């Protein structure tokens, strides 16, 4: 609910809507950097520093297996928050509880395809890749 609130009612005088990302997925991604940086030197990762960092990021972002600050359930919750916030932005008079209930009854089953039509493709492409491999 905190991510939904931030997505709906952000009033920070910063660049456009970008600050709302840090209430959900952006904040999780930021905290996951600790996991990534701590583990990128493991023997399973090869190549230069950037390549090892990218490989570790693929493992730790949205992980179902590894202990991560951005787990798969976090990823799903962030996607749900973005989708529900978009519903509430489209239907301004719809009560939040109604939107959440309706989404949980039907929208949750198409969560990954819905979000990718709503957010920037530079974000959607890596998230789509994560969702497909999980």
Buried (B, 14 or more C-beta within 10 A) or exposed (E): EEBBBBBBEBEEEEEEEEBBBBBBBBBBBEEBBEBBEEBBEEEEBEEEEEEBBBBBBBBBBBBEEEEBBBBBEBBBBBBBBBBBBBBBEEEEEEEBEEBBEBBEEEBBEEBBEBBBEEBEEEBBEBBBEBBEEE
